[in-house]
Amino acid sequence: MTIWVPDLTRYDGPRYQAIAEAIGDAIVAGDLGEGVKLPPQRDLAWRLGVTVGTVSRAYMLAESRGFVSGEVGRGTYVRAGAGKAGGYVLDPPPADNLVDLGKNFPGPLIGGLEGALRSTFAELSQREGLEQLVQYMPDVGHAAHRAAAAKWCERVGLKASPDQVVLAAGGQQALMASLMALARSGDMVLCEALTYGGLLDVLRVRELRFEGVSVDARGMVPAALDEVARRKDAKLVVLQPTVHNPTAAQMDLERRREIVAVARAHDLTLIEDDVYGQLPADRPPPIAALAPERTVYIASASKCLAPGLRVGWVIAPPALIERFADAMHVLALSQPPLPAEIFRRWVEDGTADRLAGELRAEVAARNAIANQVFAGLQLQSQPGSFHAYLYLPEPWRREEFAAACLQSGIRVVTAATFAVGRDPVPHAIRLSLTAVRDRNQLTRHLTTLRTIIDAGPHGRRLLL
């Protein structure tokens, strides 16, 4: 590690931008060589007389420009080749220092992701026929890409023919295609009483009626599904058996079989959203493996590899494939072949397994941190979940707690955000454990939340 301290007097603009520019200039000048470790954020903040948040944003900006790379638990290092070619700057960091623990997607947590991309792009550059990757492809996707998706799903216990696969640009598009293919405007759809906003958006855009089904710590309750199915004219059920969002619940095998039994009794078609399915190290097989004749299975590479790798798919009974092909044609005309080809290569050469394993280990470590910080409170979490679900102790109320967190510079989302109907909603919050890159930062932010909880609603002003 170097004791490098930049002179910021010759830089204009916000301090975080000045620090990032100084890092780039020092690399070009040779003052910071390849592989050099930058000062810890807290040390540099003290030497420059700025906040730790300012230095953190500066390091993020320098990383987006290709100057440095961060390694979780080890620090920030000057990248090989930094300064020789411009790095990508698609968006600067946000203008405020708000920590957003409401965003439930993985940040740049996988250390091997950049190297995997570089290697793949280098291999592709040597291939003939690259123009195929910027042409239209069939409505259902290229055969090789569909085969890769089917192979990837074997890792969670689902065996399906590539002919049953329809590619999509991520799980959200696959969900929209499913409800286009299987439902008409005004149809009734059943889902968990607490569910993620992406599903609610699709249901409303499609002008579908929907009703929530009770959930517990094991997911959707079979008896509740049976009761709602008896009094509602519904044929479709959307559910998340593995890593439920927002509660982090996971159905065991017995519960999955019970859900299948109810579905068969009422002739229900199940749409199984399994976008987190590759992350739990120990999980039951998908419902689609138990009831393939009535289950439409949705998965993607975005959650388990990289959020911007927009490759998702539907695995459906053969009789439904033409409907899905029509829906995908209307939605996108054609899927982009390049992300699908990257995914195919990673599945074939083992890169996907390696990267998913890195993310799985990182997410498990973050769940362990959450369980330690919130010891003694009611916290639902599991090693394969990006998020944890925290029940607030009395006398806290969810909106009051969210407001107190915001005053301390942290955004959280409450259970009310995920409510389907008007039934009572728990005083709980969903916490994203992957929204910040560094585990130490996550620990600090979660500890702040614990301090707010322990202080109580009337003690929060002491924290400002």
GITA-V668392 format. One record per backbone hydrogen bond with DSSP energy under -0.5 kcal/mol. NH is the residue of the N-H (numbers start at 1). CO is the residue of the C=O. E is the energy in kcal/mol with one decimal. If there is no record, write none. Layout:
nh=[NH:NH]
co=[CO:CO]
e=[E:E]
This chain:
nh=[2:8:10:11:18:19:20:21:22:23:24:25:26:27:28:29:30:30:31:32:33:35:36:38:44:45:46:47:48:49:50:55:56:57:58:59:60:61:62:63:64:65:66:67:68:69:71:72:74:75:77:78:79:82:83:84:85:87:99:100:101:101:103:104:105:107:109:111:113:116:117:118:119:120:121:122:123:124:125:126:126:127:132:133:134:135:141:146:147:148:149:150:151:152:153:154:154:155:156:157:158:159:160:164:165:166:167:168:170:174:175:176:177:178:179:180:181:182:183:186:187:188:189:190:191:192:193:195:199:200:201:202:203:204:205:206:207:208:209:211:213:216:219:221:222:225:226:227:228:229:230:231:232:234:235:236:237:238:239:241:243:244:246:248:250:251:256:257:258:259:260:261:262:263:264:265:266:267:268:269:270:271:272:272:273:273:274:274:277:279:280:286:289:290:290:291:294:296:297:297:298:299:301:302:305:306:309:310:311:312:313:314:315:316:316:320:321:324:325:326:327:328:329:330:331:332:333:333:334:338:340:341:342:343:344:345:346:347:348:349:350:352:354:355:356:357:358:359:360:361:362:363:364:365:366:367:368:369:370:371:372:373:374:375:377:379:380:381:385:388:389:390:390:391:391:392:396:401:402:403:404:405:406:407:408:408:409:410:411:413:415:417:418:419:420:428:429:430:431:431:432:432:433:442:443:444:445:446:447:448:449:450:451:452:453:454:455:456:456:459:460:460:462:463:464]
co=[37:6:7:8:14:15:16:17:18:19:20:21:22:23:24:25:26:27:26:26:31:78:33:76:40:41:42:43:44:45:45:51:52:53:54:55:56:57:58:59:60:61:63:62:62:77:75:70:71:71:69:36:67:79:85:81:81:65:409:98:99:411:100:102:103:434:107:109:110:112:113:114:115:116:117:118:119:120:121:122:123:124:129:130:131:132:138:142:143:144:145:146:147:148:149:150:151:152:153:154:153:157:158:161:162:314:140:312:168:170:171:172:173:174:175:176:177:178:179:207:184:233:209:236:211:238:213:418:196:196:197:198:199:200:201:202:204:203:187:189:191:219:216:214:220:221:222:223:224:225:226:227:228:232:188:188:269:190:271:239:241:249:244:244:217:241:252:253:254:255:256:257:258:259:260:261:262:264:263:235:294:237:270:296:239:271:272:298:274:276:276:156:286:286:287:287:291:270:295:315:272:313:311:311:301:301:306:308:309:168:299:166:297:164:314:317:318:320:321:322:323:324:325:326:327:328:328:329:332:133:336:337:338:339:340:341:342:343:344:345:346:346:350:351:352:353:354:355:356:357:358:359:360:361:362:363:364:365:366:367:368:369:370:372:374:377:389:379:382:431:380:388:429:378:389:427:393:397:398:399:400:401:402:403:404:405:406:405:99:430:428:414:415:416:193:426:390:413:388:429:101:430:386:438:439:440:441:442:443:444:445:446:447:448:449:450:451:452:453:456:456:457:459:460:461]
e=[-2.2:-0.8:-0.5:-1.6:-2.1:-2.6:-2.1:-2.6:-2.3:-2.2:-2.1:-2.6:-2.4:-1.9:-2.3:-2.4:-0.6:-0.8:-1.9:-1.5:-0.5:-2.5:-1.9:-2.9:-2.5:-2.4:-2.0:-2.3:-2.1:-1.3:-2.0:-1.6:-2.6:-2.2:-2.0:-2.6:-2.0:-2.4:-2.6:-2.1:-2.3:-1.4:-1.6:-2.4:-0.7:-2.4:-3.0:-0.5:-2.7:-2.2:-2.7:-2.3:-2.3:-1.8:-0.5:-1.7:-0.5:-0.7:-3.0:-0.7:-1.0:-2.2:-0.6:-0.6:-0.8:-1.3:-2.6:-0.7:-1.4:-2.0:-2.3:-2.5:-2.4:-2.4:-2.8:-2.2:-2.2:-2.7:-2.0:-0.6:-1.1:-1.7:-1.8:-2.4:-1.5:-1.1:-1.3:-2.2:-2.3:-1.6:-1.9:-2.2:-2.4:-2.4:-1.9:-0.9:-0.6:-1.2:-1.5:-1.4:-1.8:-0.6:-0.6:-2.3:-1.7:-2.4:-2.2:-2.9:-1.5:-1.8:-2.2:-2.2:-2.8:-2.0:-2.1:-1.8:-2.5:-1.9:-1.1:-2.3:-2.5:-0.6:-2.3:-2.6:-1.9:-0.6:-2.8:-2.7:-1.0:-1.3:-2.5:-1.7:-2.6:-2.1:-2.6:-2.4:-1.1:-2.7:-2.2:-1.8:-2.3:-2.2:-2.0:-2.5:-0.6:-2.2:-2.6:-2.1:-2.5:-2.6:-1.6:-1.2:-1.4:-1.9:-0.8:-0.7:-2.2:-2.9:-2.2:-0.5:-0.6:-2.9:-0.6:-3.1:-0.7:-2.8:-2.0:-2.2:-1.8:-2.2:-2.2:-2.1:-2.0:-2.4:-2.5:-2.0:-1.8:-0.6:-2.8:-3.4:-2.9:-3.4:-0.7:-2.8:-2.6:-0.7:-0.8:-2.8:-1.8:-2.2:-0.6:-0.6:-1.1:-0.7:-1.0:-2.5:-1.6:-3.4:-0.6:-2.8:-2.9:-1.7:-3.0:-0.5:-1.7:-1.1:-1.6:-1.7:-2.4:-3.0:-2.2:-2.3:-2.6:-2.0:-0.5:-2.4:-1.2:-1.8:-2.5:-2.2:-2.2:-2.6:-2.0:-2.0:-2.3:-2.7:-0.8:-1.3:-3.5:-0.8:-0.9:-2.4:-2.3:-2.5:-2.4:-2.4:-2.3:-2.3:-2.4:-2.6:-0.7:-2.3:-2.1:-2.9:-2.5:-2.1:-2.1:-2.4:-2.6:-2.2:-2.2:-2.8:-2.1:-2.0:-1.9:-2.1:-1.9:-1.7:-2.2:-2.4:-1.8:-2.7:-2.4:-1.1:-2.3:-1.1:-3.1:-0.6:-2.0:-2.1:-2.8:-0.6:-2.7:-2.6:-0.6:-2.9:-1.8:-2.6:-2.5:-2.0:-2.0:-2.5:-2.1:-1.8:-0.9:-0.7:-1.7:-2.4:-3.2:-1.1:-2.4:-1.5:-1.6:-1.1:-2.5:-1.8:-2.2:-2.3:-3.0:-0.5:-2.8:-0.5:-3.2:-2.2:-2.6:-2.2:-2.6:-2.8:-2.3:-2.0:-1.9:-2.3:-2.4:-2.2:-2.5:-2.8:-2.0:-1.3:-0.5:-1.6:-0.5:-0.5:-1.3:-1.8:-1.0]
